[in-house]
């Protein structure tokens, strides 16, 4: 069985310099994990903050046509 464990750490940084410092801190923290589990890696991605009142949904809208799904209208 193959499993993947994910640890999420939310970071708020003022700029890229602070983000790089926090990345360095995280790399120090995960070093023991890397010794125990050699496949351990750190991936940092940018989070986009939501604007008030503008929720983003990945679900298709009810009135949006779906290509290739459902019966063909006759």
C-alpha positions as CSV (number, residue, x, y, z in Angstrom):
1,X,0.0,0.0,0.0
2,X,1.4,3.4,-0.9
3,X,0.3,6.4,1.3
4,X,1.2,10.1,1.3
5,X,1.2,12.1,4.5
6,X,0.6,15.9,4.1
7,X,1.4,18.5,6.7
8,X,0.0,22.0,6.0
9,X,1.6,25.1,7.5
10,X,0.0,28.4,6.6
11,X,2.6,31.2,6.5
12,X,2.0,34.9,6.3
13,X,5.0,36.8,5.0
14,X,5.3,40.5,4.3
15,X,7.7,40.0,1.4
16,X,9.9,37.4,-0.4
17,X,12.7,37.9,2.1
18,X,10.6,37.0,5.0
19,X,9.1,34.1,3.1
20,X,12.6,32.8,2.3
21,X,13.5,33.1,6.0
22,X,10.4,31.1,7.0
23,X,11.3,28.5,4.3
24,X,14.7,28.1,5.8
25,X,13.2,27.6,9.2
26,X,10.8,24.9,7.9
27,X,13.7,23.1,6.2
28,X,15.5,22.9,9.5
29,X,12.3,21.6,11.2
30,X,11.8,18.8,8.6
31,X,15.4,17.7,8.6
32,X,14.7,14.9,11.1
33,X,11.8,13.7,8.9
34,X,14.1,13.6,5.9
35,X,16.5,11.4,7.8
36,X,13.7,9.0,8.7
37,X,11.8,9.3,5.4
38,X,14.2,10.1,2.5
39,X,11.3,11.0,0.1
40,X,10.3,14.0,2.3
41,X,10.3,17.3,0.5
42,X,9.0,20.8,1.1
43,X,6.8,22.5,-1.4
44,X,5.7,26.1,-0.9
45,X,2.9,27.5,-3.0
46,X,1.2,30.9,-2.9
47,X,-2.2,31.1,-1.3
48,X,-4.6,33.7,-2.7
49,X,-6.7,35.4,-0.1
50,X,-10.4,35.6,-0.8
51,X,-12.0,38.9,-1.4
52,X,-15.1,39.6,0.7
53,X,-18.3,38.5,-1.0
54,X,-16.6,36.9,-4.0
55,X,-16.4,33.2,-3.2
56,X,-14.8,31.0,-5.9
57,X,-16.4,27.6,-6.6
58,X,-14.9,24.9,-8.7
59,X,-18.3,23.3,-9.0
60,X,-20.1,23.8,-12.4
61,X,-23.0,26.2,-12.4
62,X,-26.5,24.6,-12.8
63,X,-27.3,26.6,-15.9
64,X,-23.9,26.1,-17.6
65,X,-23.9,23.6,-20.5
66,X,-21.9,20.4,-19.8
67,X,-20.1,19.0,-22.8
68,X,-20.4,15.3,-23.3
69,X,-22.7,14.7,-20.3
70,X,-26.4,14.0,-20.1
71,X,-28.9,13.2,-22.8
72,X,-28.8,15.0,-26.1
73,X,-31.7,17.3,-26.7
74,X,-33.9,16.2,-29.6
